[in-house]
């Protein structure tokens, strides 16, 4: 997955406040519950050293996601009196948290974007007989998104209402329009639900390349939930899967490992490659434990396993930082991608590896 959505986060120097808050509205008096959660986090941040002005900036936007229904969360990042990122979480955090630290606590946000699968969802409704009779209407709604984040940030939706008598002819034209949208979104799958007869007519008229990506789903298909189209079905289709782009990177890694190509495996050589800006994509079996530490300087590539190593590079006053925070900053700062791959798919030494942009005599082995 690409981490360009985090670039605004690092436009400001630290220290940062990082907040993860359950802002679900599927309970009675949700605003009261959100205010209580925030009050506890605000007190914690104050004890950690965050100033009142910074806390007031956050308080203005806590719970501002009132248009998002159901279970979800909110993540906020601020620095030097400025809100630098306000994001929606498709799932509430396991525990509300607030951290005041030199680097932003961005890995939980990244983890909620995984596996970041681009898709198109299509719902076709028709309440009449399964025949092209002269009365009645077929309605089609479609939207593209990236699962799972699109569950709380749905994309622009396409609406069409077609007389059933001309559904066969119109479905051909609509199929080409859907194909254009799916191509722009680089959709891995087209998830289709709704009336069986009307869906079959549409699918048979889709261009072949798009038809091959169709996944039919059953169940209820409401379109007025305020959430992603076919949200419950999307979870069943995509959970446990990887995006096609990430799968391709994993296959490249496996090939390079077999041929001793430009890649690294293990924490030490991967950190060394990040220092040199060589990493094109970082592969992790799982997000690193928050107890692990690296030494870091003020720049994204200034990270090392020891304080002495950074000092030898001329870095002044290096700091011990959490591995996950230092790695995310390095990836964003060098334009590298991140792939989270289950051990069942690829077991990495020490849980980490990288595809490299280049190698030279100085590349660690």
Backbone torsions as a table, in degrees:
resi	resn	phi	psi	omega
1	UNK	NA	147.6	178.4
2	UNK	-89.7	141.9	-173.5
3	UNK	-107.9	22.6	-177.5
4	UNK	-62.1	-23.8	179.2
5	UNK	-65.6	-15.2	179.2
6	UNK	-92.7	-4.1	-176.3
7	UNK	-57.1	-40.3	177.9
8	UNK	-60.4	-25.9	-177.8
9	UNK	-64.5	-33.6	-175.6
10	UNK	-100.8	9.0	177.3
11	UNK	-71.5	-24.7	178.0
12	UNK	-104.9	142.8	173.6
13	UNK	-73.6	161.7	179.1
14	UNK	-78.6	-179.2	5.3
15	UNK	-77.1	160.9	-175.7
16	UNK	-119.2	151.0	163.9
17	UNK	-102.9	129.6	177.6
18	UNK	-120.8	123.7	-176.1
19	UNK	-124.6	133.5	172.2
20	UNK	-125.0	121.4	-168.9
21	UNK	-139.0	134.6	173.9
22	UNK	-75.0	114.8	178.4
23	UNK	-118.1	30.9	179.7
24	UNK	-60.7	147.5	-179.6
25	UNK	-123.6	32.8	177.5
26	UNK	-100.0	21.7	-179.6
27	UNK	-126.6	167.2	175.9
28	UNK	-74.3	137.6	-179.6
29	UNK	54.6	56.7	-177.5
30	UNK	-62.7	-36.3	-177.8
31	UNK	-63.4	-36.5	178.1
32	UNK	-65.1	-42.3	-179.7
33	UNK	-65.9	-40.1	179.6
34	UNK	-65.2	-42.1	179.7
35	UNK	-62.1	-38.2	179.7
36	UNK	-68.0	-43.1	178.2
37	UNK	-61.1	-45.1	-179.0
38	UNK	-63.9	-38.5	-179.4
39	UNK	-58.6	-41.5	178.9
40	UNK	-66.2	-40.6	179.8
41	UNK	-68.2	-39.2	179.3
42	UNK	-61.5	-42.4	178.5
43	UNK	-63.1	-39.3	178.5
44	UNK	-64.4	-43.7	179.3
45	UNK	-63.9	-38.6	178.5
46	UNK	-62.1	-41.1	177.9
47	UNK	-66.6	-29.1	179.7
48	UNK	-78.9	-11.5	175.8
49	UNK	113.8	2.8	177.9
50	UNK	-69.4	137.0	-176.7
51	UNK	-81.8	164.0	-175.0
52	UNK	-63.2	-38.4	-179.7
53	UNK	-60.3	-42.4	178.9
54	UNK	-65.8	-41.2	179.0
55	UNK	-65.3	-36.0	178.3
56	UNK	-66.4	-36.5	176.6
57	UNK	-60.4	-43.5	179.1
58	UNK	-66.8	-41.5	-176.9
59	UNK	-61.0	-28.8	179.6
60	UNK	-65.5	-25.4	-175.0
61	UNK	-114.0	-8.0	177.1
62	UNK	-59.8	127.7	179.2
63	UNK	74.0	14.6	-178.9
64	UNK	-76.9	-4.9	-179.2
65	UNK	-84.8	47.3	-175.2
66	UNK	-65.8	-20.9	-178.3
67	UNK	-80.0	-9.2	-179.2
68	UNK	-92.3	114.8	-179.5
69	UNK	-85.1	167.5	170.5
70	UNK	73.1	-163.2	-179.3
71	UNK	-71.4	129.8	174.9
72	UNK	-174.4	179.3	177.8
73	UNK	-140.9	176.2	-179.6
74	UNK	-133.3	140.2	175.1
75	UNK	-125.0	135.6	-176.0
76	UNK	-130.5	139.3	175.8
77	UNK	-131.4	135.9	-179.8
78	UNK	-143.5	153.4	177.3
79	UNK	-154.3	138.9	175.5
80	UNK	51.4	45.0	175.7
81	UNK	76.2	11.1	-176.7
82	UNK	-126.0	134.5	172.1
83	UNK	-76.5	120.7	-176.3
84	UNK	-105.0	-19.7	177.3
85	UNK	-158.8	134.3	178.4
86	UNK	-132.2	108.4	-174.0
87	UNK	-124.8	156.7	175.7
88	UNK	-97.6	143.0	178.4
89	UNK	-109.2	127.2	179.1
90	UNK	-65.2	-21.9	174.8
91	UNK	-126.3	145.0	173.6
92	UNK	-62.3	145.5	175.3
93	UNK	-61.8	149.3	178.4
94	UNK	-58.6	-37.2	177.2
95	UNK	-140.6	133.5	172.0
96	UNK	-57.4	139.7	-178.7
97	UNK	-147.1	153.1	176.8
98	UNK	-146.1	130.4	-174.7
99	UNK	-135.1	134.1	175.0
100	UNK	-113.1	110.2	-170.0
101	UNK	-151.7	167.7	-178.9
102	UNK	-62.9	-40.9	178.6
103	UNK	-112.7	149.3	179.0
104	UNK	-70.3	147.3	178.3
105	UNK	-87.2	79.0	-170.0
106	UNK	-95.4	-17.4	-174.3
107	UNK	-60.7	-39.7	176.9
108	UNK	-59.7	-34.1	176.5
109	UNK	-67.9	-44.3	177.8
110	UNK	-59.3	-43.7	-177.8
111	UNK	-61.0	-30.4	179.3
112	UNK	-78.4	-12.6	174.4
113	UNK	-85.2	-21.8	-178.4
114	UNK	-69.8	137.8	7.2
115	UNK	-91.9	5.0	175.7
116	UNK	51.1	64.2	-178.8
117	UNK	-97.5	119.6	176.8
118	UNK	-77.1	140.1	-174.7
119	UNK	-153.8	170.8	167.3
120	UNK	-126.2	136.0	175.2
121	UNK	-111.2	136.3	-178.4
122	UNK	-132.9	129.4	174.9
123	UNK	-119.9	128.8	178.7
124	UNK	-119.9	118.8	-179.3
125	UNK	-109.9	137.2	173.8
126	UNK	-157.8	128.0	-174.6
127	UNK	-103.4	6.3	-175.1
128	UNK	-99.1	-162.6	179.4
129	UNK	-74.3	153.0	-179.1
130	UNK	-75.7	63.1	178.8
131	UNK	-156.2	155.8	-178.8
132	UNK	-81.9	64.4	179.2
133	UNK	-74.9	172.3	-171.8
134	UNK	-86.4	-4.8	-178.5
135	UNK	-119.8	151.7	176.3
136	UNK	104.4	170.9	-174.8
137	UNK	-135.3	145.3	170.3
138	UNK	-106.8	131.0	175.6
139	UNK	-112.9	137.6	178.6
140	UNK	-124.6	133.0	172.3
141	UNK	-129.5	140.2	-178.1
142	UNK	-146.7	146.3	172.9
143	UNK	-151.3	150.5	174.9
144	UNK	-101.6	157.6	179.5
145	UNK	-168.1	-178.4	176.5
146	UNK	-127.3	112.1	-175.7
147	UNK	-80.2	137.6	8.7
148	UNK	-98.0	-5.1	-173.5
149	UNK	-62.8	-30.5	-177.8
150	UNK	-66.4	-13.0	178.1
151	UNK	-62.2	-30.0	179.0
152	UNK	-111.1	-5.8	176.3
153	UNK	-131.9	67.1	-177.5
154	UNK	-60.6	149.0	178.9
155	UNK	-83.9	-176.6	178.0
156	UNK	-64.3	135.5	-174.5
157	UNK	-104.2	139.6	176.1
158	UNK	-95.5	130.0	179.6
159	UNK	-120.9	134.9	172.8
160	UNK	-143.4	140.1	175.4
161	UNK	-125.4	120.2	-170.3
162	UNK	-127.4	134.5	174.4
163	UNK	-61.8	134.4	-174.5
164	UNK	-61.8	-28.4	-179.3
165	UNK	-62.5	-26.2	-179.3
166	UNK	-114.3	15.5	-177.3
167	UNK	-60.8	-41.5	179.9
168	UNK	-57.8	-45.9	-177.7
169	UNK	-72.2	-43.5	-176.7
170	UNK	-68.1	-32.8	-179.5
171	UNK	-59.4	-33.0	178.5
172	UNK	-64.4	-46.0	178.9
173	UNK	-66.0	-42.4	178.9
174	UNK	-64.0	-34.9	178.9
175	UNK	-59.5	-40.9	178.5
176	UNK	-69.2	-35.1	177.9
177	UNK	-68.2	-40.4	176.7
178	UNK	-63.9	-38.1	179.1
179	UNK	-61.4	-41.1	178.4
180	UNK	-62.1	-44.2	179.8
181	UNK	-64.6	-43.0	-179.1
182	UNK	-64.5	-37.5	178.8
183	UNK	-66.1	-42.6	179.0
184	UNK	-62.7	-33.9	-179.4
185	UNK	-86.4	-4.6	-175.7
186	UNK	53.8	43.4	-173.3
187	UNK	-64.0	130.4	174.1
188	UNK	-78.1	-29.5	-175.3
189	UNK	-146.2	153.7	173.0
190	UNK	-119.0	108.8	-175.6
191	UNK	-95.2	121.2	-172.1
192	UNK	-121.6	129.7	176.9
193	UNK	-139.0	164.0	178.7
194	UNK	127.4	-156.1	-177.5
195	UNK	-62.6	130.7	-173.1
196	UNK	-62.8	-47.5	-177.9
197	UNK	-63.7	-49.3	-177.9
198	UNK	-64.5	-37.7	177.2
199	UNK	-64.4	-42.5	179.7
200	UNK	-61.0	-41.0	177.9
201	UNK	-59.6	-46.6	-178.6
202	UNK	-64.4	-47.6	-175.2
203	UNK	-61.9	-39.7	179.9
204	UNK	-64.9	-20.4	-177.9
205	UNK	-102.8	4.5	176.2
206	UNK	-74.5	148.9	171.5
207	UNK	-55.6	148.0	-172.4
208	UNK	-56.2	-42.9	-177.0
209	UNK	-61.9	-37.2	179.2
210	UNK	-76.7	-37.4	-179.8
211	UNK	-60.0	-34.7	-179.8
212	UNK	-66.7	-17.8	-178.8
213	UNK	-96.6	1.0	-174.3
214	UNK	-72.7	134.1	171.1
215	UNK	-122.2	116.3	179.3
216	UNK	-83.7	137.8	178.4
217	UNK	-131.7	152.7	176.5
218	UNK	-107.1	-164.3	179.2
219	UNK	88.9	178.9	-178.9
220	UNK	-66.6	145.3	-177.7
221	UNK	-130.8	57.1	176.6
222	UNK	-66.5	148.3	-177.5
223	UNK	-117.8	7.2	-174.2
224	UNK	-119.9	31.5	-174.5
225	UNK	-85.6	-14.3	-173.9
226	UNK	79.7	-0.3	177.8
227	UNK	-111.8	-174.2	-179.0
228	UNK	-63.0	144.6	174.5
229	UNK	-60.0	130.1	-179.8
230	UNK	61.9	32.6	-176.1
231	UNK	-53.2	-49.3	-178.7
232	UNK	-61.6	-37.9	-179.6
233	UNK	-71.4	-34.4	179.5
234	UNK	-59.7	-40.5	179.7
235	UNK	-59.3	-43.1	178.9
236	UNK	-67.7	-33.4	-178.4
237	UNK	-74.3	-41.1	-168.5
238	UNK	-103.0	-19.4	-176.5
239	UNK	-60.4	131.6	-179.2
240	UNK	85.4	-0.7	180.0
241	UNK	-103.7	162.9	175.0
242	UNK	-111.3	152.5	173.6
243	UNK	-64.5	147.7	-178.8
244	UNK	-58.1	-38.3	-180.0
245	UNK	-63.7	-44.2	179.0
246	UNK	-66.4	-39.5	177.4
247	UNK	-59.0	-40.3	178.5
248	UNK	-62.6	-41.0	178.7
249	UNK	-65.0	-38.9	177.4
250	UNK	-63.3	-42.2	178.7
251	UNK	-63.1	-39.3	177.4
252	UNK	-63.4	-42.3	179.3
253	UNK	-60.2	-46.4	-179.3
254	UNK	-60.5	-42.1	178.8
255	UNK	-64.4	-43.2	180.0
256	UNK	-67.4	-36.8	178.1
257	UNK	-63.3	-39.0	-179.8
258	UNK	-68.1	-31.3	-175.8
259	UNK	-105.2	11.1	-178.4
260	UNK	56.3	46.1	-178.7
261	UNK	-88.0	-169.3	-176.5
262	UNK	-72.5	89.3	178.7
263	UNK	-155.7	164.6	172.6
264	UNK	-131.3	161.0	176.2
265	UNK	-147.7	134.6	-174.9
266	UNK	101.9	154.6	-172.7
267	UNK	-67.1	-47.4	-173.7
268	UNK	-61.1	-52.8	179.3
269	UNK	-66.3	-29.2	179.1
270	UNK	-71.0	-41.9	175.7
271	UNK	-61.9	-41.0	178.6
272	UNK	-61.8	-38.2	178.1
273	UNK	-68.8	-36.2	175.9
274	UNK	-64.8	-36.3	176.7
275	UNK	-57.8	-34.6	-175.5
276	UNK	-94.8	2.4	-179.4
277	UNK	67.1	26.4	-175.9
278	UNK	-87.9	-15.8	-170.2
279	UNK	-78.6	122.8	173.1
280	UNK	-88.9	-36.4	179.1
281	UNK	-151.0	130.5	176.0
282	UNK	-95.5	132.3	178.5
283	UNK	-109.8	131.3	178.2
284	UNK	-128.9	139.8	170.8
285	UNK	-74.0	-30.1	177.9
286	UNK	-162.7	156.9	175.0
287	UNK	-57.1	137.6	-177.9
288	UNK	-61.4	150.0	176.5
289	UNK	-64.8	143.1	-177.4
290	UNK	-67.4	-12.6	-179.8
291	UNK	-80.8	-17.0	-179.5
292	UNK	-76.5	147.1	-174.6
293	UNK	-131.1	148.9	167.8
294	UNK	-128.5	164.2	172.4
295	UNK	-98.7	138.7	-173.8
296	UNK	-138.7	151.1	172.6
297	UNK	-108.2	-157.6	-174.3
298	UNK	-82.8	-15.3	-177.5
299	UNK	-107.1	153.4	-176.1
300	UNK	-57.5	-34.7	-177.7
301	UNK	-86.8	-0.9	179.5
302	UNK	-89.9	84.5	177.4
303	UNK	-146.6	147.7	-175.8
304	UNK	-160.1	167.1	179.6
305	UNK	-79.3	-18.6	-177.9
306	UNK	-139.3	154.7	176.6
307	UNK	-63.2	-40.1	-178.1
308	UNK	-60.9	-38.4	-179.4
309	UNK	-63.9	-45.3	179.1
310	UNK	-65.3	-40.7	179.0
311	UNK	-61.4	-36.8	179.3
312	UNK	-66.2	-22.3	176.3
313	UNK	-84.0	-1.3	-179.4
314	UNK	89.9	11.8	178.9
315	UNK	-78.5	126.5	-179.9
316	UNK	-90.2	139.0	175.8
317	UNK	49.6	57.3	175.4
318	UNK	-63.4	153.8	-177.7
319	UNK	-121.2	147.8	174.1
320	UNK	-84.5	123.7	-176.0
321	UNK	-127.6	161.9	174.5
322	UNK	-65.1	140.6	-178.5
323	UNK	-57.2	-45.5	-175.7
324	UNK	-62.8	-40.5	-179.2
325	UNK	-67.7	-41.4	179.9
326	UNK	-68.0	-38.7	-179.2
327	UNK	-67.0	-45.3	-179.3
328	UNK	-61.2	-44.0	179.0
329	UNK	-61.1	-41.1	179.9
330	UNK	-64.5	-40.2	179.8
331	UNK	-65.5	-46.0	179.9
332	UNK	-65.0	-42.7	-177.1
333	UNK	-68.2	-24.3	180.0
334	UNK	-107.7	3.9	178.2
335	UNK	69.9	25.7	179.9
336	UNK	-87.5	154.6	177.6
337	UNK	-92.2	167.3	177.1
338	UNK	-127.7	133.3	176.3
339	UNK	-126.1	120.4	173.0
340	UNK	-97.9	114.5	-174.9
341	UNK	-121.1	126.1	-179.6
342	UNK	-60.8	149.5	177.7
343	UNK	-59.6	-29.6	179.0
344	UNK	-65.0	-23.6	177.9
345	UNK	-90.6	-39.3	-177.2
346	UNK	-161.1	115.6	179.0
347	UNK	-91.6	118.8	-178.1
348	UNK	-100.6	141.6	176.3
349	UNK	-63.6	126.6	-175.4
350	UNK	59.4	16.0	175.1
351	UNK	75.3	12.9	-174.9
352	UNK	-145.8	144.7	175.9
353	UNK	-158.9	177.6	-178.1
354	UNK	-154.7	144.4	165.0
355	UNK	-89.3	133.4	-175.4
356	UNK	-102.6	148.0	176.8
357	UNK	-73.8	-31.9	-178.1
358	UNK	-161.8	165.6	170.9
359	UNK	-130.7	154.9	174.7
360	UNK	-150.6	179.2	-177.3
361	UNK	-58.0	-22.1	-179.3
362	UNK	-87.7	-3.5	-178.8
363	UNK	-68.3	125.8	179.7
364	UNK	-68.8	147.0	-179.6
365	UNK	-104.3	NA	NA
